[in-house]
Amino acid sequence: MKKRSVKKILLISLSTFVLLAAVLAVHIYMVTRPKAPTANTKVMARLDFKQAINKEDAAKITGWLYAQNGVDRVMCNEKSGIAVFTFYPVKTNADVLTSELKNELHYSVVRYMPSQEELQSGCPVGAGSFTSKVSSSVSHLFN
């Protein structure tokens, strides 16, 4: 009788583990697949100024960005010459904002775009972690 109950417990435990692993795999797939932006999607962009800016310039740039349609938050640091802002991609485009900023405020500015290596190293849960390996395995199964 004891052998039977031990086998039953092991079978239930194994079945539960397999079921939970399947649920995790489906969850990872659903969360990591690319999605089109919606009205609630926010994106962050960085602008690098190729000239020195002071506090007044930073305030002017911040005010101009806040006045643009679709811009949510703006931070401009005069010491580093960088402006970072979040925006709704369904309302505006960061490349368009960058060119309009150049034309209207006459600053030498470029939009910073990270390289592939920087994108890979940007998250501590990046390549090599167990989560990353499971995620890529599941993604390859469904692609």
GUBA-913411 format. One line per field, with one value per residue: residue number from 1; residue in one letter; y, x, z of N, C-alpha, C, O, CB in turn. Coordinates in pm, whole numbers, padded with zeros to 5 digits. Each point is the difference from the previous one (the first is absolute). Glycine has a CB too. Example, Ala and Ser with C-alpha at 12.3 -4.5 7.8 and 13.67 -1.06 7.14 Angstrom:
k	c(1  2)
r	c(A  S)
n_north	c(-00569  00222)
n_east	c(01319  00154)
n_up	c(00780  -00197)
ca_north	c(00119  00119)
ca_east	c(-00089  00082)
ca_up	c(00000  00006)
c_north	c(00120  00109)
c_east	c(00090  -00077)
c_up	c(00000  00073)
o_north	c(-00002  00111)
o_east	c(00104  00051)
o_up	c(00066  00017)
cb_north	c(-00115  -00174)
cb_east	c(-00293  00067)
cb_up	c(00059  -00232)
// end
This chain:
k	c(1  2  3  4  5  6  7  8  9  10  11  12  13  14  15  16  17  18  19  20  21  22  23  24  25  26  27  28  29  30  31  32  33  34  35  36  37  38  39  40  41  42  43  44  45  46  47  48  49  50  51  52  53  54  55  56  57  58  59  60  61  62  63  64  65  66  67  68  69  70  71  72  73  74  75  76  77  78  79  80  81  82  83  84  85  86  87  88  89  90  91  92  93  94  95  96  97  98  99  100  101  102  103  104  105  106  107  108  109  110  111  112  113  114  115  116  117  118  119  120  121  122  123  124  125  126  127  128  129  130  131  132  133  134  135  136  137  138  139  140  141  142  143)
r	c(M  K  K  R  S  V  K  K  I  L  L  I  S  L  S  T  F  V  L  L  A  A  V  L  A  V  H  I  Y  M  V  T  R  P  K  A  P  T  A  N  T  K  V  M  A  R  L  D  F  K  Q  A  I  N  K  E  D  A  A  K  I  T  G  W  L  Y  A  Q  N  G  V  D  R  V  M  C  N  E  K  S  G  I  A  V  F  T  F  Y  P  V  K  T  N  A  D  V  L  T  S  E  L  K  N  E  L  H  Y  S  V  V  R  Y  M  P  S  Q  E  E  L  Q  S  G  C  P  V  G  A  G  S  F  T  S  K  V  S  S  S  V  S  H  L  F  N)
n_north	c(-00119  00123  -00060  00167  00260  00011  -00004  00239  00196  -00043  00071  00277  00093  -00042  00161  00257  00011  00001  00240  00194  -00048  00094  00270  00083  -00032  00198  00226  00018  00036  00247  00168  -00019  00080  00277  00129  00161  00220  -00077  00288  -00132  00041  00198  -00020  00087  00202  00023  00301  -00082  00341  -00067  00245  -00012  -00056  00246  -00121  00112  -00277  -00145  00197  -00040  -00314  -00001  00174  -00177  -00264  00127  00084  -00324  -00064  -00208  00160  -00219  00171  00250  -00142  00284  -00136  00336  -00250  -00156  00258  -00180  00143  -00288  00069  -00250  00047  -00156  -00170  00115  00311  -00031  -00154  00033  00092  00240  00097  00023  00191  00196  00046  00096  00217  00145  00039  00048  -00321  -00085  -00227  -00277  -00112  -00100  -00233  -00162  -00084  -00232  00075  00170  -00234  -00200  00196  00096  -00250  -00045  -00186  00012  -00243  -00232  -00031  -00305  00231  -00041  -00309  00037  00216  -00178  -00257  00161  00130  -00286  -00103  00234  00005)
n_east	c(00082  00292  -00005  -00265  00111  00273  -00165  -00181  00243  00128  -00264  -00035  00299  -00019  -00267  00119  00249  -00172  -00184  00241  00139  -00266  -00018  00297  -00056  -00244  00161  00228  -00201  -00141  00270  00136  -00247  00142  -00255  -00032  00124  -00277  -00050  00236  00273  00151  00208  00212  00068  00289  -00040  00333  -00049  00228  -00012  00108  -00324  00061  -00200  -00097  00030  -00171  -00246  -00009  -00023  -00239  -00183  00034  -00094  -00262  -00093  -00001  -00319  00104  00147  -00099  00230  00167  00249  00128  00276  00057  00197  -00068  -00063  -00292  -00282  -00065  -00281  -00153  -00110  -00261  00223  -00314  00142  00267  00177  00208  00020  -00200  00161  00267  -00121  -00143  00274  00141  -00215  -00025  00293  00192  00060  00241  -00279  00142  -00289  00245  -00056  00112  00210  -00196  00171  -00233  -00213  00184  00040  -00331  -00023  00210  -00186  00281  00031  -00026  -00308  -00065  -00149  00169  -00064  -00312  -00002  00141  -00188  -00255  00113  00055  -00306  -00111  00224)
n_up	c(00000  -00047  -00315  -00023  00132  -00176  -00270  00098  00054  -00286  -00152  00141  -00061  -00308  -00032  00136  -00193  -00260  00097  00057  -00286  -00147  00162  -00080  -00308  00002  00157  -00212  -00239  00128  00051  -00290  -00217  -00098  00159  -00280  00215  00149  -00017  00198  -00208  00232  -00253  00233  -00250  00129  -00141  -00007  00043  -00244  00258  00295  00057  00202  00175  -00277  -00147  00220  -00036  -00315  00018  00202  -00179  -00255  00143  00122  -00301  -00100  -00019  00250  00261  00240  00084  -00125  00174  -00151  00161  -00081  00075  -00264  -00209  00126  -00103  00168  -00178  00114  -00303  00026  -00222  -00026  -00005  -00180  -00181  00270  -00308  00052  00254  -00166  -00214  00213  00157  -00266  -00052  00277  00108  -00281  00172  -00197  00065  -00099  00091  00218  -00245  00294  -00223  -00030  00256  00129  -00032  00162  00251  00051  00203  00266  -00208  -00237  -00093  00229  00114  00019  -00155  -00261  -00018  00018  -00229  -00213  00056  -00063  -00267  -00130  00056  -00186  -00259)
ca_north	c(00119  00116  00018  00057  00141  00071  00013  00095  00133  00035  00025  00129  00103  00014  00060  00140  00067  00011  00098  00133  00034  00037  00130  00097  00014  00078  00136  00064  00028  00107  00126  00044  00019  00141  00050  00133  00097  00038  00136  00006  -00031  00112  -00031  00098  00039  00083  00094  00046  00131  00005  00130  00023  00067  00049  -00021  00063  -00088  -00122  00036  00025  -00130  -00072  00063  -00029  -00141  -00017  00059  -00085  -00099  -00137  -00008  -00021  00050  00049  00034  00054  00026  00090  -00041  -00110  00032  -00108  00009  -00128  00023  -00110  00045  -00101  -00015  00012  00142  00072  -00079  00065  00053  00125  00099  00040  00091  00125  00070  00058  00108  00110  00057  00014  -00069  -00114  -00111  -00128  -00100  -00110  -00133  -00095  -00105  -00135  -00044  00074  -00054  -00131  00012  00098  -00057  -00102  -00131  -00020  -00126  -00085  -00034  -00110  00055  00031  -00126  -00054  00088  -00022  -00134  00005  00082  -00078  -00104  00057  00076)
ca_east	c(-00082  00087  00060  -00103  -00018  00122  -00008  -00108  00052  00099  -00071  -00069  00103  00055  -00104  -00011  00119  -00010  -00105  00051  00102  -00071  -00062  00109  00045  -00101  00008  00120  -00025  -00099  00057  00118  -00021  -00014  -00137  -00013  -00031  -00139  -00014  00062  00142  00094  00135  00097  00099  00109  00058  00134  00030  00140  00051  -00021  -00126  -00004  -00129  -00106  -00022  -00067  -00140  -00065  -00018  -00101  -00129  -00038  -00040  -00128  -00106  -00026  -00106  00041  00113  -00051  00096  00125  00111  00111  00115  00093  00139  00034  -00046  -00092  -00141  -00070  -00144  -00090  -00106  -00092  00035  -00114  -00028  00115  00117  00119  00083  -00065  00024  00141  00020  -00072  00079  00114  -00046  -00065  00084  00134  00103  00063  -00047  -00024  -00068  00089  -00053  00100  00045  -00048  00073  -00054  -00133  00017  00058  -00075  -00084  00074  -00059  00029  00052  00073  -00077  -00094  -00124  00024  00008  -00135  -00075  00039  -00044  -00144  -00021  00038  -00101  -00119  00034)
ca_up	c(00000  00005  -00132  -00085  00034  -00040  -00146  -00029  00035  -00102  -00126  00013  00005  -00135  -00086  00038  -00048  -00147  -00027  00033  -00099  -00123  00024  -00002  -00139  -00073  00054  -00054  -00141  -00012  00049  -00077  -00143  -00037  -00011  -00058  00105  00021  00052  00133  -00010  00012  -00046  00046  -00099  00051  -00095  00037  -00056  -00045  00041  00143  00034  00138  00066  -00078  -00116  00048  00030  -00130  -00065  00078  -00029  -00138  -00008  00067  -00083  -00117  00015  00025  00093  00136  00100  -00059  00088  -00079  00086  -00072  00021  -00092  -00135  -00040  00036  -00006  00012  -00034  -00090  -00052  -00142  -00089  -00017  -00055  -00035  00056  -00109  -00044  00105  -00007  -00114  00027  00101  -00073  -00087  00071  00105  -00057  00078  -00066  00082  -00066  00083  00036  -00022  00050  -00091  00035  00120  00114  00028  00063  00133  00076  00105  00074  -00022  -00141  -00052  00092  00119  -00016  -00055  -00140  -00074  -00008  -00089  -00140  -00038  -00024  -00119  -00117  -00021  -00062  -00123)
c_north	c(00126  00026  00069  00149  00083  00021  00105  00144  00045  00034  00136  00114  00024  00065  00148  00080  00022  00104  00142  00045  00042  00137  00110  00025  00085  00146  00075  00036  00119  00136  00051  00020  00148  00039  00138  00098  00031  00143  00016  -00027  00128  -00049  00110  00028  00092  00087  00046  00132  00009  00135  00016  00072  00043  -00023  00058  -00083  -00125  00028  00022  -00131  -00080  00055  -00032  -00145  -00024  00054  -00087  -00104  -00139  -00014  -00004  00063  00041  00028  00045  00039  00084  -00042  -00109  00030  -00106  00035  -00137  00030  -00127  00057  -00118  -00015  00005  00146  00076  -00095  00075  00057  00132  00109  00052  00098  00132  00083  00068  00125  00119  00066  00014  -00055  -00112  -00122  -00124  -00092  -00115  -00132  -00100  -00106  -00134  -00049  00068  -00051  -00134  00012  00092  -00055  -00107  -00139  -00039  -00137  -00076  -00039  -00115  00049  00030  -00127  -00062  00082  -00024  -00138  -00002  00080  -00078  -00112  00053  00078  -00092)
c_east	c(00087  00063  -00099  -00018  00123  -00001  -00104  00047  00102  -00065  -00070  00103  00059  -00100  -00016  00118  -00007  -00106  00049  00109  -00065  -00065  00107  00048  -00098  00004  00120  -00019  -00094  00061  00111  -00025  -00023  -00147  00002  -00035  -00149  -00003  00066  00150  00083  00138  00093  00101  00103  00053  00135  00027  00149  00063  -00028  -00134  00007  -00139  -00116  -00034  -00076  -00147  -00079  -00030  -00109  -00140  -00049  -00048  -00134  -00116  -00037  -00107  00059  00117  -00054  00090  00129  00100  00116  00111  00101  00145  00042  -00042  -00094  -00141  -00062  -00148  -00078  -00114  -00086  00025  -00119  -00035  00114  00115  00123  00090  -00057  00023  00144  00022  -00072  00074  00121  -00043  -00053  00090  00146  00110  00058  -00028  -00019  -00073  00097  -00073  00105  00035  -00056  00067  -00054  -00139  00010  00050  -00080  -00079  00079  -00058  00023  00055  00079  -00079  -00097  -00129  00015  00003  -00138  -00082  00036  -00041  -00148  -00030  00033  -00101  -00118  00029  00040)
c_up	c(00000  -00136  -00094  00028  -00037  -00151  -00039  00027  -00104  -00134  00004  -00001  -00139  -00095  00029  -00052  -00151  -00036  00028  -00098  -00131  00014  -00004  -00143  -00081  00048  -00057  -00147  -00016  00039  -00090  -00148  -00031  -00015  -00065  00111  00006  00051  00137  -00002  00010  -00041  00049  -00111  00065  -00112  00054  -00071  -00028  00029  00149  00020  00146  00059  -00079  -00124  00042  00031  -00130  -00072  00070  -00029  -00140  -00013  00067  -00084  -00119  00032  00023  00094  00142  00105  -00071  00111  -00087  00096  -00077  00015  -00099  -00144  -00056  00044  -00018  00017  -00034  -00083  -00041  -00150  -00096  -00027  -00067  -00026  00050  -00109  -00053  00103  -00004  -00113  00021  00105  -00063  -00077  00079  00103  -00041  00091  -00086  00088  -00086  00098  00025  -00023  00045  -00105  00046  00127  00125  00037  00073  00143  00091  00117  00074  -00015  -00146  -00031  00105  00124  -00032  -00065  -00148  -00084  -00017  -00099  -00146  -00048  -00035  -00126  -00126  -00027  -00078  -00128  -00112)
o_north	c(00099  00116  00085  00079  00116  00108  00079  00091  00115  00094  00075  00103  00115  00086  00081  00111  00109  00081  00091  00118  00094  00081  00106  00115  00088  00092  00115  00108  00088  00102  00122  00051  00073  -00078  00077  -00035  00007  00066  00112  00007  00098  -00114  00116  -00091  00067  -00047  00042  00009  -00029  00031  -00067  00092  -00065  -00063  -00061  -00018  -00042  -00083  -00039  -00018  -00060  -00076  -00029  -00026  -00074  -00049  00025  -00052  -00044  -00112  00079  00085  -00059  00057  -00072  00078  -00045  00027  00003  -00067  -00029  00050  -00067  00077  -00087  00116  -00116  00093  00020  00030  00099  -00119  00120  00104  00093  00114  00120  00103  00105  00123  00114  00104  00115  00122  00059  00064  -00056  -00019  00009  00008  -00054  -00020  -00002  -00036  -00010  -00060  -00062  -00007  -00026  -00079  00020  00074  -00087  -00099  -00076  -00097  00059  -00098  -00026  -00066  -00027  -00002  -00048  -00056  -00010  -00017  -00057  -00039  00012  -00040  -00071  00045  00046)
o_east	c(-00034  00015  00037  -00013  -00013  00034  00020  -00027  -00002  00040  00005  -00022  00016  00036  -00014  -00018  00031  00022  -00023  00006  00047  00004  -00023  00025  00041  -00011  -00014  00039  00026  -00034  00015  00088  -00057  -00081  00094  -00071  -00068  00104  00032  00065  -00025  00038  -00041  00041  -00028  00022  00011  -00008  00083  00108  -00087  -00034  00065  -00085  -00107  -00116  -00094  -00087  -00116  -00109  -00086  -00093  -00118  -00102  -00083  -00113  -00102  -00006  00087  00034  -00086  -00046  00038  -00035  00042  -00022  00058  00080  00111  00046  00001  -00022  00023  -00039  00048  -00040  00037  -00027  00019  -00076  -00024  -00007  00012  00063  00074  00031  00023  00066  00051  00005  00032  00065  00029  -00002  00080  00103  -00069  00063  -00040  00019  00059  -00110  00110  -00082  -00057  -00065  -00015  -00034  -00078  -00039  00038  -00029  00059  00067  -00078  -00022  00076  00034  -00032  -00054  -00091  -00054  -00033  -00072  -00089  -00036  -00040  -00087  -00071  -00017  -00056  -00092  00032)
o_up	c(-00065  -00040  -00080  -00094  -00039  -00047  -00092  -00078  -00043  -00067  -00097  -00064  -00041  -00080  -00092  -00050  -00048  -00091  -00080  -00034  -00065  -00093  -00057  -00038  -00076  -00081  -00042  -00044  -00083  -00060  -00015  -00069  00081  -00050  00018  00094  -00103  00012  00040  00105  -00071  00028  00014  -00072  00100  -00112  00115  -00122  00087  -00051  00055  -00074  00083  -00062  -00009  -00035  -00068  -00031  -00010  -00055  -00065  -00024  -00021  -00064  -00053  00011  -00065  00111  -00075  00039  00037  00077  -00102  00104  -00091  00093  -00099  -00089  -00054  -00093  -00119  00111  -00101  00087  -00073  00017  00019  -00076  -00120  -00092  -00070  00032  -00023  00022  -00031  -00036  00019  00019  -00039  -00010  00033  00007  -00035  00014  00074  00020  -00085  00104  -00116  00121  -00094  00049  -00054  -00084  00108  00085  00105  00118  00092  00086  00115  00093  -00064  00032  -00058  00072  00078  00066  -00116  -00089  -00079  -00111  -00108  -00083  -00084  -00117  -00101  -00078  -00100  -00115  -00084  -00067  -00109)
cb_north	c(-00226  -00161  -00290  -00302  -00185  -00206  -00320  -00268  -00162  -00243  -00322  -00213  -00179  -00289  -00302  -00177  -00211  -00322  -00265  -00161  -00256  -00324  -00215  -00188  -00311  -00298  -00194  -00235  -00331  -00268  -00191  -00169  -00306  00069  -00209  -00061  00090  -00306  -00090  -00078  -00299  00221  -00239  00014  -00088  -00127  00033  -00247  00135  -00196  00167  -00081  -00072  00236  00065  00244  00128  00001  00143  00240  00060  00032  00210  00197  00009  00065  00198  00087  00182  00062  00046  -00296  -00090  00044  -00094  00005  -00170  00157  00057  -00091  00152  -00220  00312  -00208  00329  -00245  00304  -00039  -00153  -00249  -00113  00326  -00221  -00260  -00328  -00245  -00232  -00323  -00303  -00235  -00280  -00333  -00285  -00238  -00159  00137  00111  00164  00152  00019  00118  00164  00080  00073  00139  00010  00022  00207  00143  -00018  -00061  00050  00136  00274  00116  00336  00043  00205  00265  -00049  00123  00206  00012  -00028  00179  00174  -00041  00020  00194  00093  -00037  -00034  00145)
cb_east	c(-00146  00029  00105  -00100  -00141  00093  00050  -00145  -00036  00123  -00036  -00166  00036  00106  -00104  -00110  00101  00049  -00151  -00061  00113  -00046  -00158  00044  00075  -00136  -00099  00103  00008  -00150  -00074  00045  -00040  00305  -00165  -00003  00296  -00172  -00246  -00281  -00027  -00173  -00046  -00070  -00142  00039  -00242  00089  -00277  -00161  00051  00284  -00195  00262  00225  00191  00305  00305  00190  00229  00328  00263  00177  00269  00323  00232  00183  00243  -00237  -00117  00237  -00059  -00139  -00090  -00118  -00135  -00095  -00241  -00133  -00070  00210  00208  -00035  00239  -00014  00100  00109  -00146  00173  -00010  -00120  -00064  -00128  -00075  -00007  -00207  -00196  00003  -00027  -00222  -00107  00039  -00082  -00212  -00235  -00186  -00047  00121  -00072  00189  -00288  00230  -00254  -00004  00269  00024  00219  00168  -00012  00084  00183  00017  -00268  -00004  -00098  00063  -00068  00170  00052  00153  00036  00181  00264  00085  00078  00229  00216  00043  00122  00257  00127  -00006  00039)
cb_up	c(00185  00282  00115  00087  00226  00241  00066  00135  00288  00183  00066  00196  00278  00121  00083  00254  00234  00063  00136  00275  00173  00045  00197  00268  00091  00054  00253  00208  00031  00108  00245  00234  -00099  -00066  00187  -00318  00075  00036  -00167  -00012  -00072  00158  -00220  00310  -00287  00285  -00193  00157  00036  -00127  -00287  00116  -00255  00009  00228  00117  -00040  00126  00228  00038  -00004  00204  00178  -00018  00049  00208  00135  -00189  -00071  -00260  -00198  -00155  00283  -00300  00271  -00277  00226  00124  00296  00284  00083  -00094  00031  00007  00015  00195  -00102  00254  00196  00178  00270  00090  -00181  00171  -00030  -00090  00123  00077  -00113  -00047  00141  -00027  -00138  -00050  00091  -00139  00305  -00212  00273  -00268  00001  00121  -00141  00315  -00161  -00327  -00246  -00186  -00295  -00310  -00216  -00298  -00069  00128  00238  -00087  -00305  -00148  00200  00289  00302  00179  00196  00321  00267  00149  00248  00325  00232  00162  00296  00293  00247)
// end
